[in-house]
Amino acid sequence: MKHSDDLRHLADCPSCRQRFAENVVPFDATRRHEGALKFAAAAARLESERSETMDVAARLRDTPQSEWPRLAESKALRNNAALEQLSNEVRKRLERNPAEALSIANLAASIAESISDTYPPLVIAQIRSTALRDRANALRYLGKLDEAYDAIETAESRLNEFPAAVHDRAIIWFVKAMILAQMDHFDEAERMINAASLIFADVNDSARFLQAGVIHGNLFGRQKRYTEAENLFGDLLKIAVSSGDVETEARLHNNLGYCYVNLGDYTKANIHFSQSIAKFTDLGFAAELARTGRGAGAVLIGKGQFELGCERLRQVRTAFEKLQMPEEAGLCALRIIEAMVERGKTDEARDLATTVVSEFTAAALDTRAIDAVIRLRTSLDADGATAEAVRTVHALVQSLALDESRAS
């Protein structure tokens, strides 16, 4: 019925009018005033903490990393402002040193779970959810997907009692979508990122709305829908350039480079990788710079420059090893193995495959990746491996590796 019809019916029907009256909650001015005062007091306290809290980054620099867990006992860090700084340190380190980022995220999660309950319940939920979200993201960067999924599920559960925490929940879905994509749950990941995008648009969070578009394009790429991914990334690049978002611009150049490698257009791929490398160098993002360098090495091999391309991939592989990112290091090795097989260098390819098996096993990576490389090595032992077989293994490992995008 129309609204006017509803009112007319209530006027004419005593029974419905009585049921309606029973569900009406009277306006309580005193309670409303008390709630407003509590909210104002909490906001003032949070702002005061931000101005008074110590420099957490300096505390981390002055403390050996092995002793960071002990910082959870420090009273100076047991407040929202300190946890905000820790969250910021996690984001800063994700591209430069993801293992270090995880150590800080673990510290923040430990503090958040035992922090004082003098904050309002919603603030406590947001604090704990954010710490767990950062931990999930760091685990995702290191390829520990099962742990990452458990952490992001717990982060989401912290907000279950608070329907108003819409934006916080959308950021959780943002990270969760990337984890799901890496676990090959593409349909669920796409639903999650679309839901998050709608909320980012509603609250005018343009930065995260743009990041969500990048994740959507990565989903296309993982499903080998490279033309669709290229079209989406191209549109997003124009937006990033016009808005001055250099970080997202660098990521989009990198993603476009990989699209063109898979589409066989090495000239365009080289242009985009060069742009990405320049911007990531300026930003100081070691992990992303290495990832872009991996694509550039593949371009050199695709153009017939075998020695130069393999040397570039070896350099990038070393960089990933220092960053403790074994899946990415393994992807570099598989590109080299593919090139070796194409040129009949089977013995060298077999030795490198054996090394990758050892590295993947030591890092306790997904058994699907380990088994795939073991099968490849067995084929190389029998001189039966082809370049196409190597590419198949590379595609599998890449699908299990992390998404080329940060979330915060």
TIDO-753772 format. One record per residue (C-alpha): residue number from 1; residue in one letter; z, x negated, y. Coordinates in steps of 0.1 Angstrom, whole numbers. Example, Ala and Ser with C-alpha at 12.3 -4.5 7.8 and 13.67 -1.06 7.14 Angstrom:
# TIDO-753772
+-----+------+-------+-------+-------+
: pos : code :    pz :    px :    py :
+-----+------+-------+-------+-------+
:   1 :    A :    78 :  -123 :   -45 :
:   2 :    S :    71 :  -137 :   -11 :
+-----+------+-------+-------+-------+
This chain:
# TIDO-753772
+-----+------+-------+-------+-------+
: pos : code :    pz :    px :    py :
+-----+------+-------+-------+-------+
:   1 :    M :     0 :     0 :     0 :
:   2 :    K :    -4 :    -9 :    36 :
:   3 :    H :    27 :   -19 :    56 :
:   4 :    S :    27 :    14 :    76 :
:   5 :    D :    25 :    33 :    43 :
:   6 :    D :    55 :    14 :    29 :
:   7 :    L :    76 :    23 :    59 :
:   8 :    R :    66 :    60 :    57 :
:   9 :    H :    75 :    61 :    20 :
:  10 :    L :   109 :    46 :    27 :
:  11 :    A :   115 :    72 :    54 :
:  12 :    D :   106 :   100 :    30 :
:  13 :    C :   122 :    87 :    -3 :
:  14 :    P :   161 :    85 :    -3 :
:  15 :    S :   161 :    68 :   -38 :
:  16 :    C :   138 :    39 :   -27 :
:  17 :    R :   156 :    36 :     6 :
:  18 :    Q :   189 :    32 :   -12 :
:  19 :    R :   174 :     5 :   -36 :
:  20 :    F :   159 :   -13 :    -5 :
:  21 :    A :   192 :   -12 :    13 :
:  22 :    E :   211 :   -27 :   -17 :
:  23 :    N :   188 :   -58 :   -15 :
:  24 :    V :   191 :   -64 :    22 :
:  25 :    V :   213 :   -93 :    31 :
:  26 :    P :   231 :   -88 :    64 :
:  27 :    F :   225 :  -114 :    91 :
:  28 :    D :   256 :  -136 :    93 :
:  29 :    A :   256 :  -153 :   127 :
:  30 :    T :   287 :  -174 :   119 :
:  31 :    R :   273 :  -187 :    87 :
:  32 :    R :   240 :  -194 :   104 :
:  33 :    H :   258 :  -213 :   132 :
:  34 :    E :   278 :  -234 :   107 :
:  35 :    G :   246 :  -243 :    88 :
:  36 :    A :   230 :  -254 :   120 :
:  37 :    L :   260 :  -276 :   129 :
:  38 :    K :   260 :  -292 :    95 :
:  39 :    F :   223 :  -300 :    97 :
:  40 :    A :   227 :  -315 :   132 :
:  41 :    A :   256 :  -336 :   120 :
:  42 :    A :   237 :  -349 :    90 :
:  43 :    A :   207 :  -357 :   112 :
:  44 :    A :   229 :  -376 :   137 :
:  45 :    R :   245 :  -395 :   109 :
:  46 :    L :   212 :  -406 :    94 :
:  47 :    E :   199 :  -417 :   128 :
:  48 :    S :   232 :  -436 :   135 :
:  49 :    E :   229 :  -454 :   101 :
:  50 :    R :   194 :  -466 :   109 :
:  51 :    S :   206 :  -483 :   141 :
:  52 :    E :   237 :  -499 :   125 :
:  53 :    T :   225 :  -509 :    90 :
:  54 :    M :   219 :  -546 :    83 :
:  55 :    D :   185 :  -562 :    78 :
:  56 :    V :   180 :  -556 :    41 :
:  57 :    A :   149 :  -578 :    39 :
:  58 :    A :   170 :  -608 :    52 :
:  59 :    R :   197 :  -600 :    26 :
:  60 :    L :   171 :  -601 :    -2 :
:  61 :    R :   157 :  -634 :    11 :
:  62 :    D :   191 :  -649 :    12 :
:  63 :    T :   200 :  -638 :   -24 :
:  64 :    P :   183 :  -653 :   -55 :
:  65 :    Q :   163 :  -627 :   -73 :
:  66 :    S :   183 :  -630 :  -104 :
:  67 :    E :   213 :  -618 :   -84 :
:  68 :    W :   197 :  -588 :   -68 :
:  69 :    P :   212 :  -563 :   -93 :
:  70 :    R :   247 :  -573 :   -80 :
:  71 :    L :   237 :  -561 :   -45 :
:  72 :    A :   242 :  -526 :   -58 :
:  73 :    E :   280 :  -532 :   -54 :
:  74 :    S :   276 :  -540 :   -17 :
:  75 :    K :   290 :  -513 :     5 :
:  76 :    A :   266 :  -523 :    33 :
:  77 :    L :   237 :  -511 :    11 :
:  78 :    R :   252 :  -478 :    -1 :
:  79 :    N :   237 :  -456 :    26 :
:  80 :    N :   204 :  -438 :    33 :
:  81 :    A :   192 :  -463 :    59 :
:  82 :    A :   196 :  -493 :    36 :
:  83 :    L :   177 :  -474 :     9 :
:  84 :    E :   149 :  -466 :    33 :
:  85 :    Q :   146 :  -503 :    40 :
:  86 :    L :   146 :  -511 :     2 :
:  87 :    S :   118 :  -485 :    -3 :
:  88 :    N :    98 :  -501 :    25 :
:  89 :    E :   103 :  -535 :     7 :
:  90 :    V :    90 :  -521 :   -25 :
:  91 :    R :    58 :  -508 :    -8 :
:  92 :    K :    53 :  -542 :     9 :
:  93 :    R :    55 :  -561 :   -24 :
:  94 :    L :    34 :  -538 :   -46 :
:  95 :    E :     2 :  -556 :   -39 :
:  96 :    R :    17 :  -591 :   -33 :
:  97 :    N :    42 :  -592 :   -62 :
:  98 :    P :    46 :  -561 :   -83 :
:  99 :    A :    72 :  -576 :  -106 :
: 100 :    E :    94 :  -583 :   -75 :
: 101 :    A :    87 :  -548 :   -63 :
: 102 :    L :   101 :  -534 :   -95 :
: 103 :    S :   133 :  -555 :   -92 :
: 104 :    I :   139 :  -540 :   -58 :
: 105 :    A :   131 :  -505 :   -70 :
: 106 :    N :   156 :  -509 :   -98 :
: 107 :    L :   182 :  -520 :   -73 :
: 108 :    A :   175 :  -490 :   -51 :
: 109 :    A :   176 :  -465 :   -80 :
: 110 :    S :   209 :  -479 :   -91 :
: 111 :    I :   224 :  -475 :   -56 :
: 112 :    A :   208 :  -440 :   -52 :
: 113 :    E :   223 :  -426 :   -84 :
: 114 :    S :   258 :  -436 :   -73 :
: 115 :    I :   256 :  -431 :   -36 :
: 116 :    S :   283 :  -411 :   -17 :
: 117 :    D :   280 :  -373 :   -20 :
: 118 :    T :   291 :  -369 :    17 :
: 119 :    Y :   254 :  -363 :    25 :
: 120 :    P :   240 :  -327 :    22 :
: 121 :    P :   227 :  -319 :   -13 :
: 122 :    L :   191 :  -319 :    -2 :
: 123 :    V :   194 :  -353 :    14 :
: 124 :    I :   210 :  -367 :   -18 :
: 125 :    A :   181 :  -352 :   -39 :
: 126 :    Q :   156 :  -368 :   -15 :
: 127 :    I :   173 :  -402 :   -17 :
: 128 :    R :   174 :  -402 :   -55 :
: 129 :    S :   139 :  -388 :   -59 :
: 130 :    T :   124 :  -414 :   -35 :
: 131 :    A :   141 :  -443 :   -54 :
: 132 :    L :   128 :  -431 :   -87 :
: 133 :    R :    94 :  -425 :   -73 :
: 134 :    D :    92 :  -461 :   -61 :
: 135 :    R :   104 :  -473 :   -95 :
: 136 :    A :    77 :  -453 :  -112 :
: 137 :    N :    50 :  -467 :   -89 :
: 138 :    A :    61 :  -503 :   -95 :
: 139 :    L :    61 :  -497 :  -133 :
: 140 :    R :    26 :  -482 :  -129 :
: 141 :    Y :    14 :  -514 :  -112 :
: 142 :    L :    27 :  -534 :  -141 :
: 143 :    G :    10 :  -512 :  -167 :
: 144 :    K :    42 :  -498 :  -181 :
: 145 :    L :    30 :  -463 :  -182 :
: 146 :    D :    54 :  -446 :  -206 :
: 147 :    E :    84 :  -458 :  -185 :
: 148 :    A :    65 :  -449 :  -153 :
: 149 :    Y :    60 :  -413 :  -165 :
: 150 :    D :    96 :  -409 :  -175 :
: 151 :    A :   107 :  -422 :  -140 :
: 152 :    I :    83 :  -399 :  -121 :
: 153 :    E :    94 :  -369 :  -143 :
: 154 :    T :   130 :  -376 :  -134 :
: 155 :    A :   121 :  -380 :   -98 :
: 156 :    E :   105 :  -346 :   -98 :
: 157 :    S :   135 :  -330 :  -115 :
: 158 :    R :   158 :  -342 :   -87 :
: 159 :    L :   140 :  -318 :   -64 :
: 160 :    N :   139 :  -288 :   -87 :
: 161 :    E :   168 :  -270 :   -69 :
: 162 :    F :   152 :  -274 :   -35 :
: 163 :    P :   121 :  -253 :   -29 :
: 164 :    A :   119 :  -264 :     7 :
: 165 :    A :   113 :  -300 :    -4 :
: 166 :    V :    75 :  -293 :    -5 :
: 167 :    H :    63 :  -325 :    11 :
: 168 :    D :    86 :  -347 :   -11 :
: 169 :    R :    73 :  -329 :   -42 :
: 170 :    A :    37 :  -335 :   -31 :
: 171 :    I :    43 :  -372 :   -29 :
: 172 :    I :    58 :  -371 :   -64 :
: 173 :    W :    26 :  -354 :   -76 :
: 174 :    F :     5 :  -380 :   -59 :
: 175 :    V :    21 :  -408 :   -80 :
: 176 :    K :    22 :  -386 :  -111 :
: 177 :    A :   -15 :  -380 :  -109 :
: 178 :    M :   -23 :  -417 :  -110 :
: 179 :    I :     0 :  -422 :  -140 :
: 180 :    L :   -16 :  -393 :  -158 :
: 181 :    A :   -51 :  -406 :  -150 :
: 182 :    Q :   -42 :  -440 :  -165 :
: 183 :    M :   -30 :  -421 :  -196 :
: 184 :    D :   -64 :  -404 :  -199 :
: 185 :    H :   -50 :  -369 :  -190 :
: 186 :    F :   -78 :  -364 :  -165 :
: 187 :    D :   -77 :  -326 :  -161 :
: 188 :    E :   -39 :  -325 :  -155 :
: 189 :    A :   -43 :  -355 :  -131 :
: 190 :    E :   -70 :  -336 :  -111 :
: 191 :    R :   -49 :  -305 :  -109 :
: 192 :    M :   -19 :  -325 :   -96 :
: 193 :    I :   -39 :  -344 :   -70 :
: 194 :    N :   -56 :  -312 :   -58 :
: 195 :    A :   -22 :  -295 :   -54 :
: 196 :    A :    -8 :  -325 :   -35 :
: 197 :    S :   -39 :  -326 :   -12 :
: 198 :    L :   -34 :  -289 :    -2 :
: 199 :    I :     2 :  -296 :     9 :
: 200 :    F :    -8 :  -328 :    28 :
: 201 :    A :   -34 :  -308 :    46 :
: 202 :    D :   -10 :  -280 :    54 :
: 203 :    V :    16 :  -304 :    69 :
: 204 :    N :   -11 :  -324 :    87 :
: 205 :    D :    -3 :  -357 :    67 :
: 206 :    S :   -38 :  -371 :    73 :
: 207 :    A :   -29 :  -406 :    58 :
: 208 :    R :   -18 :  -392 :    24 :
: 209 :    F :   -46 :  -366 :    25 :
: 210 :    L :   -71 :  -396 :    27 :
: 211 :    Q :   -53 :  -415 :    -1 :
: 212 :    A :   -55 :  -384 :   -23 :
: 213 :    G :   -92 :  -384 :   -18 :
: 214 :    V :   -93 :  -420 :   -30 :
: 215 :    I :   -74 :  -410 :   -61 :
: 216 :    H :   -98 :  -382 :   -68 :
: 217 :    G :  -127 :  -406 :   -65 :
: 218 :    N :  -109 :  -430 :   -90 :
: 219 :    L :  -107 :  -400 :  -114 :
: 220 :    F :  -145 :  -397 :  -112 :
: 221 :    G :  -148 :  -434 :  -119 :
: 222 :    R :  -126 :  -433 :  -149 :
: 223 :    Q :  -148 :  -406 :  -164 :
: 224 :    K :  -179 :  -427 :  -156 :
: 225 :    R :  -190 :  -401 :  -130 :
: 226 :    Y :  -201 :  -430 :  -108 :
: 227 :    T :  -226 :  -412 :   -85 :
: 228 :    E :  -200 :  -385 :   -77 :
: 229 :    A :  -174 :  -412 :   -70 :
: 230 :    E :  -198 :  -432 :   -48 :
: 231 :    N :  -206 :  -400 :   -27 :
: 232 :    L :  -169 :  -392 :   -23 :
: 233 :    F :  -159 :  -428 :   -14 :
: 234 :    G :  -188 :  -430 :    11 :
: 235 :    D :  -175 :  -399 :    29 :
: 236 :    L :  -139 :  -412 :    29 :
: 237 :    L :  -150 :  -446 :    42 :
: 238 :    K :  -164 :  -429 :    73 :
: 239 :    I :  -131 :  -412 :    79 :
: 240 :    A :  -111 :  -443 :    74 :
: 241 :    V :  -133 :  -463 :    98 :
: 242 :    S :  -131 :  -436 :   125 :
: 243 :    S :   -93 :  -433 :   121 :
: 244 :    G :   -87 :  -471 :   121 :
: 245 :    D :   -71 :  -471 :    87 :
: 246 :    V :   -79 :  -507 :    77 :
: 247 :    E :   -60 :  -507 :    44 :
: 248 :    T :   -77 :  -476 :    31 :
: 249 :    E :  -110 :  -489 :    44 :
: 250 :    A :  -105 :  -521 :    23 :
: 251 :    R :   -97 :  -501 :    -8 :
: 252 :    L :  -128 :  -479 :    -3 :
: 253 :    H :  -151 :  -509 :     0 :
: 254 :    N :  -136 :  -523 :   -32 :
: 255 :    N :  -141 :  -490 :   -50 :
: 256 :    L :  -176 :  -486 :   -37 :
: 257 :    G :  -183 :  -521 :   -50 :
: 258 :    Y :  -172 :  -512 :   -85 :
: 259 :    C :  -193 :  -480 :   -83 :
: 260 :    Y :  -224 :  -500 :   -75 :
: 261 :    V :  -217 :  -526 :  -102 :
: 262 :    N :  -217 :  -497 :  -127 :
: 263 :    L :  -248 :  -482 :  -112 :
: 264 :    G :  -265 :  -516 :  -114 :
: 265 :    D :  -270 :  -521 :   -77 :
: 266 :    Y :  -256 :  -556 :   -73 :
: 267 :    T :  -268 :  -561 :   -37 :
: 268 :    K :  -248 :  -531 :   -24 :
: 269 :    A :  -219 :  -541 :   -46 :
: 270 :    N :  -218 :  -576 :   -31 :
: 271 :    I :  -218 :  -562 :     4 :
: 272 :    H :  -189 :  -539 :    -2 :
: 273 :    F :  -169 :  -565 :   -21 :
: 274 :    S :  -174 :  -590 :     7 :
: 275 :    Q :  -161 :  -564 :    32 :
: 276 :    S :  -131 :  -556 :    10 :
: 277 :    I :  -122 :  -593 :     4 :
: 278 :    A :  -122 :  -600 :    42 :
: 279 :    K :  -100 :  -571 :    49 :
: 280 :    F :   -75 :  -576 :    21 :
: 281 :    T :   -73 :  -613 :    31 :
: 282 :    D :   -63 :  -602 :    66 :
: 283 :    L :   -37 :  -578 :    52 :
: 284 :    G :   -23 :  -604 :    27 :
: 285 :    F :   -26 :  -581 :    -3 :
: 286 :    A :   -27 :  -606 :   -31 :
: 287 :    A :   -31 :  -581 :   -60 :
: 288 :    E :   -59 :  -561 :   -43 :
: 289 :    L :   -76 :  -593 :   -32 :
: 290 :    A :   -76 :  -605 :   -68 :
: 291 :    R :   -89 :  -572 :   -80 :
: 292 :    T :  -117 :  -573 :   -56 :
: 293 :    G :  -124 :  -609 :   -66 :
: 294 :    R :  -128 :  -597 :  -102 :
: 295 :    G :  -156 :  -574 :   -91 :
: 296 :    A :  -172 :  -601 :   -71 :
: 297 :    G :  -173 :  -624 :  -102 :
: 298 :    A :  -189 :  -596 :  -122 :
: 299 :    V :  -216 :  -594 :   -94 :
: 300 :    L :  -223 :  -631 :   -97 :
: 301 :    I :  -228 :  -628 :  -135 :
: 302 :    G :  -249 :  -597 :  -131 :
: 303 :    K :  -272 :  -617 :  -107 :
: 304 :    G :  -276 :  -645 :  -133 :
: 305 :    Q :  -251 :  -670 :  -118 :
: 306 :    F :  -232 :  -675 :  -151 :
: 307 :    E :  -212 :  -706 :  -143 :
: 308 :    L :  -203 :  -696 :  -108 :
: 309 :    G :  -193 :  -661 :  -119 :
: 310 :    C :  -171 :  -673 :  -148 :
: 311 :    E :  -154 :  -698 :  -126 :
: 312 :    R :  -146 :  -671 :  -101 :
: 313 :    L :  -132 :  -649 :  -128 :
: 314 :    R :  -111 :  -677 :  -141 :
: 315 :    Q :   -96 :  -682 :  -107 :
: 316 :    V :   -89 :  -645 :  -104 :
: 317 :    R :   -74 :  -644 :  -139 :
: 318 :    T :   -49 :  -671 :  -129 :
: 319 :    A :   -40 :  -651 :   -98 :
: 320 :    F :   -32 :  -621 :  -119 :
: 321 :    E :   -12 :  -641 :  -143 :
: 322 :    K :    10 :  -654 :  -114 :
: 323 :    L :    14 :  -617 :  -103 :
: 324 :    Q :    25 :  -608 :  -139 :
: 325 :    M :    -4 :  -583 :  -143 :
: 326 :    P :   -16 :  -590 :  -178 :
: 327 :    E :   -40 :  -561 :  -181 :
: 328 :    E :   -59 :  -572 :  -150 :
: 329 :    A :   -59 :  -608 :  -163 :
: 330 :    G :   -72 :  -595 :  -196 :
: 331 :    L :  -101 :  -576 :  -178 :
: 332 :    C :  -112 :  -609 :  -162 :
: 333 :    A :  -112 :  -626 :  -196 :
: 334 :    L :  -132 :  -598 :  -212 :
: 335 :    R :  -159 :  -601 :  -185 :
: 336 :    I :  -161 :  -638 :  -193 :
: 337 :    I :  -162 :  -631 :  -230 :
: 338 :    E :  -191 :  -606 :  -224 :
: 339 :    A :  -210 :  -633 :  -205 :
: 340 :    M :  -203 :  -659 :  -232 :
: 341 :    V :  -215 :  -636 :  -260 :
: 342 :    E :  -247 :  -628 :  -241 :
: 343 :    R :  -254 :  -666 :  -240 :
: 344 :    G :  -244 :  -673 :  -276 :
: 345 :    K :  -212 :  -691 :  -268 :
: 346 :    T :  -194 :  -674 :  -297 :
: 347 :    D :  -168 :  -701 :  -304 :
: 348 :    E :  -155 :  -701 :  -268 :
: 349 :    A :  -155 :  -663 :  -267 :
: 350 :    R :  -135 :  -661 :  -299 :
: 351 :    D :  -109 :  -686 :  -285 :
: 352 :    L :  -105 :  -666 :  -253 :
: 353 :    A :  -102 :  -633 :  -272 :
: 354 :    T :   -74 :  -649 :  -293 :
: 355 :    T :   -56 :  -658 :  -261 :
: 356 :    V :   -59 :  -623 :  -247 :
: 357 :    V :   -45 :  -608 :  -279 :
: 358 :    S :   -14 :  -631 :  -276 :
: 359 :    E :   -10 :  -622 :  -239 :
: 360 :    F :   -13 :  -585 :  -244 :
: 361 :    T :    11 :  -587 :  -274 :
: 362 :    A :    37 :  -607 :  -255 :
: 363 :    A :    35 :  -582 :  -226 :
: 364 :    A :    40 :  -553 :  -250 :
: 365 :    L :    10 :  -535 :  -235 :
: 366 :    D :    -5 :  -503 :  -249 :
: 367 :    T :   -13 :  -508 :  -286 :
: 368 :    R :   -47 :  -493 :  -281 :
: 369 :    A :   -57 :  -522 :  -259 :
: 370 :    I :   -42 :  -548 :  -283 :
: 371 :    D :   -59 :  -532 :  -313 :
: 372 :    A :   -93 :  -531 :  -295 :
: 373 :    V :   -92 :  -568 :  -286 :
: 374 :    I :   -81 :  -577 :  -322 :
: 375 :    R :  -111 :  -558 :  -335 :
: 376 :    L :  -133 :  -576 :  -310 :
: 377 :    R :  -119 :  -610 :  -322 :
: 378 :    T :  -125 :  -600 :  -358 :
: 379 :    S :  -162 :  -592 :  -350 :
: 380 :    L :  -165 :  -626 :  -332 :
: 381 :    D :  -151 :  -643 :  -363 :
: 382 :    A :  -179 :  -627 :  -383 :
: 383 :    D :  -205 :  -635 :  -355 :
: 384 :    G :  -211 :  -598 :  -353 :
: 385 :    A :  -200 :  -589 :  -318 :
: 386 :    T :  -225 :  -579 :  -292 :
: 387 :    A :  -222 :  -578 :  -254 :
: 388 :    E :  -222 :  -540 :  -256 :
: 389 :    A :  -191 :  -541 :  -280 :
: 390 :    V :  -173 :  -563 :  -254 :
: 391 :    R :  -182 :  -538 :  -227 :
: 392 :    T :  -167 :  -510 :  -248 :
: 393 :    V :  -134 :  -529 :  -252 :
: 394 :    H :  -134 :  -537 :  -214 :
: 395 :    A :  -139 :  -500 :  -206 :
: 396 :    L :  -110 :  -490 :  -228 :
: 397 :    V :   -86 :  -516 :  -213 :
: 398 :    Q :   -97 :  -507 :  -178 :
: 399 :    S :   -90 :  -470 :  -185 :
: 400 :    L :   -55 :  -481 :  -194 :
: 401 :    A :   -50 :  -503 :  -164 :
: 402 :    L :   -37 :  -492 :  -131 :
: 403 :    D :   -55 :  -473 :  -104 :
: 404 :    E :   -68 :  -493 :   -75 :
: 405 :    S :   -46 :  -474 :   -50 :
: 406 :    R :   -11 :  -475 :   -36 :
: 407 :    A :    11 :  -445 :   -32 :
: 408 :    S :    41 :  -441 :   -10 :
+-----+------+-------+-------+-------+
